[in-house]
Amino acid sequence: MDRSSTRRAPDATVIPTCPSVNKSVHPFDKSRLDALLNRRFFYAPAFEIYGGVAGLYDYGPPGSSLQANITAEWRKHFIIEDHMLELDTTIMTPATVFETSGHVARFADWMVKDTKTGDVLRADHLVKSVLEARLAGDREARGLAAQPKDDEKDKKRKKKAKTVVVQLADELVKEFESILAQLDNYSGPELGDLCRKYDIRNPDTDNEVGEPQQFNLMFASSIGPTGQHPGFLRPETAQGHFLNFSRLLEFNNGRVPFASAQIGRSFRNEISPRAGLLRVREFTMGEIEHFVDPADKSHEKFREVRDTVLSLLDRHVQVSGSTRVTQMTIGEAVDKGIVANETLGYFLVRINLFLIKIGINPKRLRFRQHMANEMAHYAADCWDAEIENATGWTECVGCADRAAYDLSVHSAKTGQPLVVRQALKEPIVTEKEVPEFNKKVLGKTYGRDAGLLQKAVIEMDESQLVKLKGELAQGSATISAEGKEFALTPDLLTIERKTFKQSIREFTPNVIEPSFGFGRILYTLLEHSFWCREQDIERGVLSLPPVVAPTKVLIVPLSAKEEFDPLVQEVSTKLRKAGIFSRVDDSNTSIGKRYARNDELGTPFGVTLDFASVQNRTMTLRERDTTDQLIGPIDDVITVLTELVQGTIDWPAACNRLPAYDGVQAVD
């Protein structure tokens, strides 16, 4: 006899089709997010049972999977779509490499010390923290903002400057805002001046700080048992690209432009890492080195992206003391010279698309141009993709035009020509004056000074050689070099006009470098994805897109009876064959709690197998954010799931493919 079997949906009594979700009904609470990430082991301090070491973190299962999915999508988005050459180069690097690249001399931050305790603080972070706290106190004194109460644990960990409710003079507010807008442009001595002028002290002790000193951020080491071969843990992967340039060029059949790409670990001995994954001492980066003809920095695919609108904060706006962002198409930005060239502009758009694709909120993403003083020693122009989070705006991707700096310095040091030799379609024919010395007469006449004379003549430009040639035609000429006079005659020096035919052009390519910090991207993504259910603030959700979610599908059998086992195995196997990573939760807790636990992990979809599934081979499909549920035959649901995970359809489209589940199924 037929009877009706009822299984209430775990999240609602009646399920509307594709309802809208209010994710902002509860203000963002960082302490709740931190508790979730710690409880579900996304990441945790390394060596925690020994007390931990600042700036070092271990990733747990969901954090590792999330980072792996982000880097996998990075490979697809950049390496595959733009035909890049992937590398994997060594971490340990001989010191001479970084001496040549300039990192030993210039890869440093400014630090200050507490004059009494000796505590070390990064100078620019100290100035920022103190001035922001004073501005917050001013806003509260004016009744413009209420100061949120910090969680006690958060206070101890962050060590932020204490906010004191004091109204500041209007002129002082403008000064502070102007300083913060261009903080990255201050040199070390200028940061010291700010500390003295505004009485900026260590917020933990209220003690004065000393003068800023440079601190090199590289970890020093040695190679081999004797210690005679100094080395460093690399602070970036880039040098591995440059040192292998000749091999990469040959692999690419001697043609530019081309790009190499690499994902790997890098190390920076940060002065005071206090912001979780946003400032660490060991991290995973992805770097691209796009080698391009310095005479032609156009990009063949720029036309495809030139109408893309980006949020730009250029250097001139910052120097004026403002942080006003301009919405502008990348085509207009390149045409006006705000962005230096098409290749740099193309990569800014590609970075923007990648970050949005993996779940970064586009309204909290901007591109900020480096000011003159903060520009890296190798860069001709640089833009940072900055993502807004609870700590402010954080650089997560840098995109620099490194010009020909790296290849030039390594070539000069090693004597290896790191150049492109390009056959010209049409030979270039030129004529120029060529000086030739009679070496026998030259040696007899000027002895040891012969080299000095030769150098002086060789360094003459075309107009000077023409003038000297005319004087020699009159019988003699006199030139000066390093305070000495040299008389020249036609038997000593002749100058003839010769024709040269050039069929090969040789040049050192320039480099456009996008550099990604995956730990920072991962954390800001988690922050942008976190919210709490409107009806229950204790139910946190991570709305991670399917493309990066650690687990794509949760399989929930309603019963632990053996008759469910074959069906669970079948569904799990079919999902795996479709390339979809799934987990089975067969614990004895309620179905609602099982879904809630996996909402915290960011699992976008869930399927439930009940007694009707065993009898009718049907299965329900749940969407994480809306908690909406659909129902259909198992194979149909798996087909829809596959398309959802692959991104070929969205949830509204799925709602048109499968009927809504009303909580009731008929079973015999």
C-alpha positions as CSV (number, residue, x, y, z in Angstrom):
1,M,0.0,0.0,0.0
2,D,1.3,3.5,-0.9
3,R,1.9,5.9,1.9
4,S,3.4,9.3,2.3
5,S,6.8,9.7,3.8
6,T,7.6,13.1,5.2
7,R,11.2,14.5,5.6
8,R,11.2,18.1,6.6
9,A,13.8,20.3,5.0
10,P,16.4,21.0,7.7
11,D,16.5,24.7,7.2
12,A,12.9,25.8,6.6
13,T,9.3,24.5,6.7
14,V,8.5,25.7,3.2
15,I,11.2,26.1,0.6
16,P,10.6,29.0,-1.8
17,T,12.4,28.7,-5.2
18,C,15.7,30.6,-5.3
19,P,15.0,33.2,-2.5
20,S,17.3,36.2,-2.0
21,V,19.6,36.1,1.0
22,N,20.4,39.0,3.3
23,K,24.1,38.4,4.1
24,S,24.6,41.8,5.8
25,V,21.9,41.7,8.4
26,H,24.5,41.1,11.1
27,P,27.6,43.4,11.0
28,F,30.9,41.6,10.2
29,D,32.4,40.2,13.4
30,K,36.1,39.3,13.0
31,S,36.2,37.4,16.3
32,R,33.5,35.1,15.1
33,L,35.4,34.4,11.8
34,D,38.6,33.8,13.7
35,A,36.9,31.4,16.0
36,L,35.4,29.5,13.1
37,L,38.7,29.3,11.2
38,N,40.5,28.1,14.4
39,R,37.7,25.6,15.3
40,R,37.5,24.1,11.8
41,F,41.4,24.1,11.4
42,F,41.7,26.2,8.3
43,Y,45.0,27.3,9.7
44,A,46.7,27.6,13.1
45,P,50.0,28.9,14.6
46,A,52.9,26.6,13.8
47,F,54.6,24.9,16.7
48,E,51.7,25.8,18.8
49,I,52.3,23.3,21.6
50,Y,55.8,24.8,22.0
51,G,54.4,28.3,22.3
52,G,54.4,29.1,18.5
53,V,56.6,31.4,16.5
54,A,55.2,34.7,15.2
55,G,54.6,34.8,11.5
56,L,54.6,31.1,10.9
57,Y,51.3,29.1,10.3
58,D,50.3,25.6,9.4
59,Y,47.3,25.0,7.2
60,G,44.7,22.3,8.2
61,P,42.7,20.2,5.7
62,P,40.2,22.8,4.6
63,G,42.9,25.6,4.4
64,S,45.2,23.4,2.4
65,S,42.4,22.4,0.0
66,L,41.3,26.0,-0.3
67,Q,44.9,27.2,-1.2
68,A,45.3,24.2,-3.6
69,N,42.1,25.2,-5.4
70,I,43.1,28.8,-5.6
71,T,46.5,27.9,-7.1
72,A,44.9,25.4,-9.4
73,E,42.6,28.1,-10.7
74,W,45.5,30.5,-11.0
75,R,47.3,28.0,-13.2
76,K,44.2,27.7,-15.5
77,H,43.6,31.4,-15.5
78,F,47.2,32.5,-16.3
79,I,49.4,29.6,-17.4
80,I,46.9,27.8,-19.6
81,E,44.9,30.7,-20.9
82,D,48.0,32.8,-21.7
83,H,50.3,30.0,-22.8
84,M,53.0,30.5,-20.1
85,L,56.0,28.4,-19.4
86,E,56.0,27.0,-15.9
87,L,59.1,26.7,-13.7
88,D,60.0,25.2,-10.3
89,T,63.3,26.7,-9.1
90,T,65.3,26.3,-5.9
91,I,64.6,28.1,-2.6
92,M,68.2,28.2,-1.4
93,T,70.1,30.8,-3.4
94,P,73.8,31.7,-3.4
95,A,74.5,35.1,-1.8
96,T,76.1,36.5,-5.0
97,V,72.7,36.3,-6.8
98,F,71.0,38.6,-4.3
99,E,74.1,40.8,-4.1
100,T,73.9,41.3,-7.8
101,S,70.1,41.8,-7.9
102,G,70.3,44.5,-5.2
103,H,68.4,42.6,-2.5
104,V,71.3,42.5,-0.1
105,A,71.7,46.2,-0.1
106,R,68.0,47.3,-0.5
107,F,65.5,44.6,0.4
108,A,64.7,46.1,3.8
109,D,62.1,47.8,6.0
110,W,62.5,50.6,8.5
111,M,62.3,49.5,12.2
112,V,62.3,51.5,15.4
113,K,63.1,50.3,18.9
114,D,61.4,51.1,22.2
115,T,64.0,53.1,24.0
116,K,63.5,51.3,27.3
117,T,62.4,47.8,26.6
118,G,64.2,47.3,23.2
119,D,60.9,46.0,21.6
120,V,61.1,46.3,17.8
121,L,58.3,47.7,15.7
122,R,58.0,48.4,12.0
123,A,58.2,52.2,11.7
124,D,55.5,52.8,9.0
125,H,53.1,50.4,10.8
126,L,53.6,52.2,14.1
127,V,52.8,55.6,12.6
128,K,49.7,54.2,10.8
129,S,48.4,52.5,14.0
130,V,48.9,55.5,16.2
131,L,47.5,58.1,13.8
132,E,44.5,55.9,12.9
133,A,43.7,55.4,16.6
134,R,43.9,59.2,17.2
135,L,41.5,59.8,14.2
136,A,39.1,57.1,15.6
137,G,39.1,58.9,18.9
138,D,38.4,62.2,17.2
139,R,35.5,60.7,15.3
140,E,34.0,59.3,18.5
141,A,34.5,62.6,20.3
142,R,32.6,64.3,17.5
143,G,29.8,61.7,17.7
144,L,30.5,60.4,14.2
145,A,31.2,56.8,15.1
146,A,30.9,54.5,18.1
147,Q,34.1,52.6,18.9
148,P,33.5,48.8,18.8
149,K,34.4,46.8,21.9
150,D,37.4,44.5,21.1
151,D,37.4,40.9,22.1
152,E,39.9,40.5,24.9
153,K,41.9,37.8,23.1
154,D,41.9,40.0,20.0
155,K,43.4,42.9,22.1
156,K,46.3,40.8,23.3
157,R,47.1,39.4,19.9
158,K,46.8,42.5,17.8
159,K,48.5,45.0,20.1
160,K,46.8,47.9,18.4
161,A,47.3,51.5,19.5
162,K,44.7,52.4,22.2
163,T,41.9,54.7,21.1
164,V,41.5,57.8,23.4
165,V,38.4,59.8,22.9
166,V,39.8,63.3,22.2
167,Q,38.7,65.8,19.6
168,L,41.5,67.0,17.4
169,A,41.8,70.4,15.7
170,D,40.5,70.3,12.2
171,E,43.9,71.2,10.8
172,L,45.5,68.3,12.6
173,V,42.8,65.9,11.3
174,K,43.7,67.0,7.8
175,E,47.4,66.5,8.5
176,F,46.9,63.0,9.8
177,E,44.7,62.0,6.8
178,S,47.2,63.4,4.4
179,I,50.1,61.5,6.1
180,L,48.1,58.2,6.0
181,A,47.2,58.7,2.3
182,Q,50.9,58.9,1.3
183,L,52.5,56.9,4.2
184,D,54.2,54.5,1.8
185,N,56.1,57.4,0.2
186,Y,58.0,58.3,3.4
187,S,61.7,57.4,3.8
188,G,63.1,56.1,7.1
189,P,64.4,59.5,8.3
190,E,61.0,61.1,7.4
191,L,59.2,58.4,9.5
192,G,61.5,59.3,12.4
193,D,60.6,63.0,11.9
194,L,56.9,62.1,12.1
195,C,57.4,60.1,15.3
196,R,59.1,63.1,17.0
197,K,56.8,65.8,15.6
198,Y,53.6,63.9,16.7
199,D,55.0,62.2,19.8
200,I,54.4,58.7,18.4
201,R,55.3,56.1,21.0
202,N,55.2,52.4,21.5
203,P,51.4,51.7,22.1
204,D,52.2,48.8,24.4
205,T,54.5,50.7,26.8
206,D,54.0,54.4,26.0
207,N,57.7,54.7,25.7
208,E,59.5,56.8,23.1
209,V,61.1,55.0,20.1
210,G,64.5,55.6,18.6
211,E,65.6,56.6,15.1
212,P,64.5,54.3,12.3
213,Q,67.0,51.8,11.1
214,Q,67.0,49.5,8.1
215,F,66.5,45.8,8.6
216,N,67.1,43.4,5.7
217,L,64.2,41.0,5.4
218,M,66.1,38.0,3.9
219,F,66.9,34.9,6.0
220,A,70.7,34.3,5.8
221,S,72.1,30.8,5.6
222,S,75.1,28.9,4.3
223,I,75.5,26.2,1.7
224,G,77.7,23.1,2.4
225,P,79.4,21.9,5.6
226,T,82.2,24.5,5.8
227,G,80.0,27.6,5.9
228,Q,82.2,29.2,3.2
229,H,79.4,29.6,0.7
230,P,76.8,32.1,2.1
231,G,73.3,31.9,0.8
232,F,69.8,33.1,1.5
233,L,66.3,31.7,1.5
234,R,64.7,33.4,-1.4
235,P,62.3,36.3,-0.7
236,E,60.7,36.0,-4.1
237,T,60.8,33.4,-6.9
238,A,61.7,35.9,-9.6
239,Q,65.4,35.4,-9.7
240,G,65.0,31.8,-10.8
241,H,63.2,33.1,-13.9
242,F,65.9,35.6,-14.8
243,L,68.8,33.2,-14.3
244,N,67.1,30.6,-16.6
245,F,66.2,33.3,-19.2
246,S,68.4,31.9,-22.0
247,R,67.0,28.4,-21.6
248,L,63.4,29.7,-21.6
249,L,64.1,31.8,-24.7
250,E,65.5,28.8,-26.5
251,F,62.5,26.7,-25.4
252,N,60.2,29.4,-26.9
253,N,62.1,29.2,-30.2
254,G,64.0,32.4,-29.6
255,R,60.9,34.6,-29.7
256,V,59.5,37.3,-27.5
257,P,57.1,38.2,-26.0
258,F,56.6,35.2,-23.7
259,A,55.9,34.6,-20.0
260,S,57.3,32.2,-17.4
261,A,55.3,31.4,-14.3
262,Q,56.0,29.8,-11.0
263,I,54.3,28.9,-7.7
264,G,56.6,28.3,-4.7
265,R,57.5,29.1,-1.2
266,S,59.3,32.3,-0.2
267,F,60.6,33.7,3.0
268,R,60.8,37.2,4.5
269,N,62.0,37.9,8.1
270,E,59.2,40.3,8.9
271,I,60.0,42.8,11.8
272,S,56.7,42.4,13.7
273,P,54.3,40.0,12.1
274,R,51.0,40.6,14.0
275,A,48.2,40.3,11.4
276,G,47.7,36.6,10.9
277,L,48.1,35.4,7.3
278,L,48.4,39.0,6.2
279,R,52.0,39.3,7.4
280,V,54.0,36.1,7.7
281,R,57.6,34.9,7.4
282,E,57.0,31.9,5.2
283,F,54.4,32.0,2.4
284,T,53.4,30.7,-1.0
285,M,53.6,33.0,-3.9
286,G,52.8,32.9,-7.6
287,E,55.0,35.0,-9.9
288,I,54.8,35.7,-13.6
289,E,57.7,37.2,-15.6
290,H,56.5,38.5,-19.0
291,F,59.5,39.2,-21.2
292,V,58.7,41.9,-23.8
293,D,60.5,44.0,-26.4
294,P,61.4,47.4,-24.7
295,A,60.5,49.1,-28.0
296,D,57.1,47.5,-28.2
297,K,55.1,47.0,-25.0
298,S,51.8,46.5,-26.7
299,H,49.9,43.3,-26.0
300,E,48.1,41.3,-28.7
301,K,45.0,40.7,-26.4
302,F,44.7,44.2,-25.1
303,R,41.9,45.0,-27.4
304,E,39.8,42.3,-25.7
305,V,40.1,44.0,-22.3
306,R,40.5,47.7,-23.0
307,D,36.8,48.4,-22.1
308,T,37.2,46.8,-18.7
309,V,36.6,49.3,-15.8
310,L,39.0,49.2,-12.9
311,S,39.2,51.1,-9.6
312,L,42.4,53.1,-9.8
313,L,44.3,55.1,-7.2
314,D,47.2,56.8,-9.0
315,R,50.3,58.3,-7.4
316,H,49.3,61.9,-8.1
317,V,46.1,61.6,-6.1
318,Q,48.0,60.0,-3.2
319,V,50.7,62.7,-3.1
320,S,48.0,65.3,-2.9
321,G,46.9,63.6,0.4
322,S,43.8,61.9,-1.0
323,T,42.7,58.3,-1.4
324,R,39.9,59.0,-3.9
325,V,39.5,56.1,-6.3
326,T,38.7,56.7,-10.0
327,Q,36.6,54.3,-12.0
328,M,38.2,54.2,-15.5
329,T,38.5,51.8,-18.4
330,I,42.0,50.3,-18.8
331,G,42.0,51.6,-22.3
332,E,41.6,55.2,-21.2
333,A,44.2,54.7,-18.4
334,V,46.8,53.5,-20.9
335,D,45.9,56.2,-23.5
336,K,46.4,58.9,-20.8
337,G,49.7,57.5,-19.6
338,I,48.3,56.7,-16.1
339,V,49.1,53.0,-16.7
340,A,52.5,52.9,-18.4
341,N,51.8,50.5,-21.3
342,E,49.4,47.9,-22.8
343,T,51.1,44.9,-21.3
344,L,51.0,46.3,-17.8
345,G,47.3,47.2,-18.3
346,Y,46.4,43.8,-19.7
347,F,47.8,42.1,-16.6
348,L,45.9,44.5,-14.3
349,V,42.7,43.4,-15.9
350,R,43.6,39.7,-15.8
351,I,44.5,40.1,-12.0
352,N,41.1,41.8,-11.5
353,L,39.2,39.0,-13.3
354,F,41.0,36.3,-11.3
355,L,40.4,37.8,-7.9
356,I,36.7,38.3,-8.7
357,K,36.4,34.8,-10.1
358,I,37.6,33.2,-6.9
359,G,35.3,35.3,-4.7
360,I,36.8,38.6,-3.8
361,N,34.2,41.4,-3.5
362,P,34.9,43.8,-6.5
363,K,33.6,46.7,-4.4
364,R,36.5,46.1,-1.9
365,L,39.2,45.8,-4.6
366,R,41.3,48.6,-5.9
367,F,44.6,49.1,-7.8
368,R,47.0,51.5,-6.2
369,Q,50.0,52.9,-8.0
370,H,53.3,53.1,-6.1
371,M,54.6,56.5,-5.3
372,A,58.2,57.4,-6.2
373,N,59.8,56.7,-2.8
374,E,58.1,53.3,-2.3
375,M,59.0,52.0,-5.7
376,A,61.1,48.9,-5.6
377,H,64.7,49.4,-6.6
378,Y,64.1,47.4,-9.8
379,A,60.7,48.9,-10.9
380,A,59.9,51.5,-13.5
381,D,56.2,51.5,-12.6
382,C,54.2,49.4,-10.2
383,W,50.5,48.9,-9.2
384,D,49.2,46.9,-6.3
385,A,45.9,45.1,-6.2
386,E,44.8,46.0,-2.7
387,I,41.9,44.2,-1.0
388,E,39.9,45.8,1.9
389,N,39.6,43.8,5.0
390,A,39.2,44.3,8.8
391,T,42.7,45.8,9.1
392,G,42.3,48.2,6.1
393,W,43.6,47.9,2.6
394,T,46.2,45.2,2.1
395,E,48.4,44.6,-0.9
396,C,47.7,41.1,-2.2
397,V,49.1,41.3,-5.8
398,G,51.9,43.5,-7.1
399,C,52.2,44.2,-10.8
400,A,55.5,45.9,-11.7
401,D,57.3,46.9,-14.9
402,R,60.9,45.8,-13.9
403,A,62.3,47.2,-17.1
404,A,65.6,45.5,-18.1
405,Y,67.1,45.8,-14.6
406,D,67.4,42.1,-13.6
407,L,68.7,40.7,-16.9
408,S,71.1,43.6,-17.3
409,V,72.8,43.2,-13.8
410,H,73.1,39.4,-14.0
411,S,74.5,39.6,-17.5
412,A,77.1,42.2,-16.4
413,K,78.1,40.2,-13.3
414,T,78.4,36.8,-15.1
415,G,79.4,37.9,-18.6
416,Q,76.6,35.8,-20.0
417,P,74.6,37.6,-22.7
418,L,71.0,37.5,-21.5
419,V,69.6,39.0,-24.7
420,V,67.3,38.4,-27.6
421,R,68.8,38.1,-31.1
422,Q,66.1,39.0,-33.6
423,A,66.4,38.6,-37.4
424,L,65.2,41.8,-39.1
425,K,62.7,41.5,-42.0
426,E,64.6,44.3,-43.7
427,P,68.3,44.9,-43.1
428,I,69.1,48.3,-41.6
429,V,71.8,50.1,-43.6
430,T,73.7,52.8,-41.8
431,E,76.7,55.0,-42.5
432,K,79.1,56.3,-39.8
433,E,82.5,57.7,-39.3
434,V,85.0,55.1,-38.1
435,P,88.4,56.1,-36.6
436,E,91.4,53.9,-37.2
437,F,94.8,54.3,-35.5
438,N,98.2,53.3,-36.9
439,K,99.2,51.3,-33.8
440,K,102.9,51.3,-34.6
441,V,103.1,55.1,-34.9
442,L,100.7,55.5,-31.9
443,G,102.9,53.4,-29.6
444,K,106.1,55.1,-30.6
445,T,104.6,58.6,-30.2
446,Y,102.6,58.3,-27.0
447,G,103.7,55.1,-25.2
448,R,101.7,54.5,-22.1
449,D,99.2,57.3,-22.9
450,A,98.2,55.6,-26.2
451,G,95.3,53.8,-24.5
452,L,94.0,57.1,-23.0
453,L,94.1,58.7,-26.5
454,Q,92.3,55.8,-28.1
455,K,89.6,55.8,-25.5
456,A,89.0,59.6,-26.0
457,V,88.6,59.2,-29.7
458,I,86.4,56.1,-29.6
459,E,84.0,57.8,-27.1
460,M,83.4,60.7,-29.6
461,D,80.0,61.1,-31.1
462,E,79.4,61.4,-34.9
463,S,79.6,65.2,-35.0
464,Q,82.8,65.3,-33.1
465,L,84.4,62.7,-35.4
466,V,83.3,64.7,-38.5
467,K,84.9,67.8,-37.0
468,L,88.1,66.0,-36.2
469,K,88.2,64.5,-39.7
470,G,88.0,67.9,-41.2
471,E,90.9,69.2,-39.0
472,L,93.1,66.2,-40.0
473,A,92.4,66.9,-43.6
474,Q,94.0,70.3,-43.0
475,G,97.2,68.6,-41.8
476,S,96.8,68.2,-38.0
477,A,94.5,68.3,-35.0
478,T,94.8,68.6,-31.2
479,I,92.5,67.0,-28.6
480,S,92.5,66.9,-24.8
481,A,91.9,63.9,-22.5
482,E,92.2,63.9,-18.7
483,G,94.1,67.2,-18.7
484,K,96.6,66.1,-21.4
485,E,97.0,67.5,-24.9
486,F,97.5,65.1,-27.9
487,A,98.6,66.3,-31.3
488,L,97.2,64.1,-34.1
489,T,98.3,63.8,-37.7
490,P,96.9,61.8,-40.7
491,D,99.7,59.2,-40.4
492,L,98.7,58.5,-36.8
493,L,94.9,58.6,-37.2
494,T,92.5,58.3,-40.2
495,I,88.7,58.6,-40.1
496,E,86.7,57.0,-42.9
497,R,83.0,56.9,-43.6
498,K,81.9,53.3,-43.8
499,T,78.6,51.6,-44.6
500,F,77.2,49.0,-42.2
501,K,74.4,46.5,-42.9
502,Q,72.6,45.1,-39.8
503,S,70.5,42.0,-40.3
504,I,70.3,41.0,-36.6
505,R,68.8,43.2,-33.8
506,E,70.1,42.4,-30.3
507,F,68.3,43.7,-27.2
508,T,67.7,43.0,-23.5
509,P,64.0,42.5,-23.0
510,N,62.0,44.3,-20.4
511,V,59.9,42.4,-17.8
512,I,56.3,42.9,-16.6
513,E,55.9,41.0,-13.3
514,P,52.6,40.2,-11.6
515,S,53.4,38.8,-8.1
516,F,50.7,37.1,-6.0
517,G,50.7,36.4,-2.2
518,F,48.3,33.4,-1.9
519,G,48.1,33.6,1.9
520,R,46.8,37.1,1.8
521,I,44.4,36.3,-1.0
522,L,43.2,33.3,1.0
523,Y,42.5,35.3,4.2
524,T,40.8,38.2,2.5
525,L,38.6,35.7,0.5
526,L,37.6,34.1,3.8
527,E,36.7,37.4,5.3
528,H,34.7,38.5,2.2
529,S,32.9,35.1,2.2
530,F,31.9,35.1,5.9
531,W,28.4,36.0,7.2
532,C,25.8,34.7,9.7
533,R,22.3,33.5,9.2
534,E,19.7,36.1,9.6
535,Q,17.6,33.9,12.0
536,D,20.6,32.7,14.0
537,I,23.8,34.7,14.4
538,E,25.6,31.6,15.8
539,R,25.3,29.9,12.4
540,G,28.3,31.1,10.4
541,V,28.6,30.6,6.7
542,L,31.5,30.8,4.3
543,S,30.1,31.6,0.8
544,L,33.1,30.3,-1.1
545,P,32.5,29.9,-4.9
546,P,32.4,26.3,-6.0
547,V,35.6,26.8,-8.0
548,V,37.7,27.2,-4.8
549,A,35.6,25.5,-2.1
550,P,37.6,22.8,-0.3
551,T,34.7,20.3,-0.6
552,K,32.2,20.8,-3.5
553,V,29.4,18.4,-2.3
554,L,28.3,17.0,1.0
555,I,26.6,13.6,0.8
556,V,24.1,13.1,3.7
557,P,22.5,9.7,4.2
558,L,19.5,10.0,6.4
559,S,20.0,6.7,8.1
560,A,23.0,4.5,9.0
561,K,21.2,1.3,7.9
562,E,23.1,-1.0,5.7
563,E,20.6,-0.6,2.9
564,F,21.9,2.9,2.3
565,D,25.5,1.8,1.8
566,P,25.3,0.8,-1.8
567,L,23.5,4.0,-2.8
568,V,26.0,6.2,-0.9
569,Q,28.9,4.4,-2.6
570,E,27.2,4.8,-6.0
571,V,26.7,8.5,-5.6
572,S,30.2,9.0,-4.2
573,T,31.8,7.1,-7.1
574,K,29.8,8.9,-9.8
575,L,30.7,12.3,-8.3
576,R,34.4,11.3,-8.2
577,K,34.3,10.2,-11.9
578,A,32.8,13.6,-12.7
579,G,35.8,15.2,-11.0
580,I,33.8,16.5,-8.1
581,F,35.4,16.3,-4.6
582,S,32.7,15.2,-2.1
583,R,32.5,14.1,1.5
584,V,30.1,11.7,3.3
585,D,28.7,12.8,6.6
586,D,27.1,9.7,8.2
587,S,27.3,10.9,11.8
588,N,24.3,10.4,14.0
589,T,23.6,14.1,14.5
590,S,20.5,15.7,12.9
591,I,20.6,16.5,9.2
592,G,20.3,20.3,10.0
593,K,23.4,20.2,12.2
594,R,25.3,18.3,9.5
595,Y,24.5,20.9,6.9
596,A,25.3,23.7,9.3
597,R,28.8,22.2,10.0
598,N,29.5,22.1,6.3
599,D,28.2,25.6,5.7
600,E,31.1,26.7,8.0
601,L,33.5,24.9,5.7
602,G,32.1,26.6,2.6
603,T,30.7,23.5,1.0
604,P,28.3,24.9,-1.7
605,F,26.1,21.9,-2.3
606,G,24.7,19.0,-0.4
607,V,22.7,15.9,-1.5
608,T,20.5,13.9,0.8
609,L,19.7,10.2,0.5
610,D,16.6,9.1,2.3
611,F,14.3,6.0,2.3
612,A,12.6,7.4,-0.9
613,S,16.0,7.5,-2.5
614,V,16.5,3.8,-1.8
615,Q,13.1,3.0,-3.3
616,N,12.6,5.6,-6.0
617,R,16.3,6.4,-6.8
618,T,15.6,10.1,-6.2
619,M,17.9,12.5,-4.4
620,T,17.5,16.1,-3.1
621,L,20.0,18.8,-3.9
622,R,20.6,21.7,-1.4
623,E,22.3,25.0,-2.1
624,R,24.3,26.5,0.8
625,D,23.4,30.2,0.8
626,T,19.7,30.0,0.1
627,T,19.2,26.6,1.8
628,D,16.9,26.0,-1.2
629,Q,16.4,22.3,-2.1
630,L,15.5,20.6,-5.4
631,I,14.7,17.0,-6.1
632,G,15.2,14.7,-9.1
633,P,16.5,11.3,-10.2
634,I,20.0,10.6,-8.9
635,D,21.6,10.8,-12.4
636,D,19.8,14.0,-13.2
637,V,20.9,15.6,-9.9
638,I,24.5,14.5,-10.5
639,T,24.4,16.0,-14.0
640,V,23.1,19.4,-12.7
641,L,25.7,19.2,-9.8
642,T,28.5,18.7,-12.3
643,E,27.4,21.8,-14.3
644,L,27.1,23.9,-11.1
645,V,30.5,22.9,-9.9
646,Q,32.1,23.6,-13.3
647,G,30.4,26.9,-13.4
648,T,28.5,26.3,-16.7
649,I,25.1,27.0,-14.9
650,D,24.2,29.0,-11.8
651,W,21.6,28.1,-9.1
652,P,18.7,29.9,-10.7
653,A,19.3,27.9,-13.8
654,A,19.4,24.7,-11.7
655,C,16.0,25.7,-10.3
656,N,14.6,25.6,-13.8
657,R,16.1,22.2,-14.4
658,L,14.9,20.4,-11.3
659,P,11.6,20.8,-9.3
660,A,11.6,22.3,-5.8
661,Y,11.5,19.8,-2.9
662,D,8.6,20.4,-0.6
663,G,9.7,18.0,2.2
664,V,7.4,15.2,1.3
665,Q,8.0,12.0,-0.8
666,A,5.9,9.0,-1.5
667,V,7.2,5.6,-0.5
668,D,5.7,2.2,-0.5
